[in-house]
Amino acid sequence: MQSAPRPDMFYIRLRDLLVNTDYDSIIMAQVKKAAVRDAILKSAFRLFSRQGYEGTTLSQIAAGAGVSTANVYVYFASKLEVLYAIYDPWLRERLTRLGKELARVRDPRRRLRMLLEALWRDIPAERNGFANNVMQATSTATPEEGYNPTLLKWVEENVASMICSALPPGRSDALGSAGIAHVLMMAFDGFVISYHLRPGNHCSRETIDLMCQLLLGAAPSPPRRRRRT
């Protein structure tokens, strides 16, 4: 019968393992992985911004990052995933910042106008109209690329919350802020494409005024001054 290893031998082996492990190499490998991933995303952002999603290939992204195409697949499953790794955190931060700005505005009509201006005028044009890459990507995505609607759901939930804070309680319940958010984001897609086709062509202020009237009703007229007799 084979005897069990002595407890002191176990600790000796554990000590040797800890002493002989090259922790610096492990840490450097992790840093290198983060650096490579960052280089891939920077290369992709440059290419998407310059030649669009459809005009960019993974091999071009890899070349710009100084890695092989096979190495890109170590970090990302598809070109679509590369795009969302850039767009997702940026859009979440952008809308979170917008929500904080709206929270400081007391007037509901002004708050709603700020929301619409951000969604329909500002964001479609920001980063040189980068959002159009998402339009190209989602309209041409295949089931194999694995489109994930998580970001869209998050955006619509947050936009719905912003709308709800701008509408009177009764009106918000009657209209349904979730449905309005869905409609606003569908319009957002259209304004993104419109800006791409005609740079500088923003959503008109008349369109924003009309939507404010539809959601809040006509703006109250200023009180008339009485004429002195």
Phi, psi and omega in degrees: 000129184278130183284150179290149180296142180293144181303323182293329177293324178300315181291329177295316179295319178297320179297316180297322180296316181293322182290322186272352180287132181270085183293327179300320179293322180295314180296317180297323179296319179293319178297319180296320179298316179296321180293321180293316179299317180296321179295322178296316181292322178294319178296317180296319180298317179298314184289316178300320181292325185273318187234006175083164182295312183294328182275003183247137178248161178295327179294325176292319178298316180298315180298319179293334179268353181075030178229173177276160177299322178299326180291329177298320181292344175292328184258330184223140183282337184199170175296325178299319179293324176299313181301313183289335175294336176272311190283320185302303182295326180295313183293322178298316179295320181297315182285328176296318177296319178298317180300321179292322178294318181294327182296339180272356182260123183277321185288120183300320182294317178295322179297316179295320179298318179298320179297313181294321179296322179293315183287321189257342181243311189281301186299320177301334183262344186290152182055042178060039179069034185299331182301337179296334176300325178291323177298315178298316185293312184288331180282344181243002184294144176257159178304329182292334181284345173069056176299132181245118183278013183303315181296315180301317179297318179297316181298311182295323178296318181288321177296321178299320179295320178295320178296316182300324181286342181264342183261147172301148184310313182296321182290322179298318180293321183290318183277326183083100185295329179294317178294321178296318180300320179297317179296317180299322181286330173295319176294323177305315178303317180296319180291328175298312180295319180299318180294325179294318182286325180226082182306136182092353180271091182272163171301136183286153177293331178296322178294320179293319177299318180298316180294323177298320178293320180296323184272325185250347188090170182297143178294139180297139179288144178295147181297140180281142177280137178282137177282138177284135178260000000 
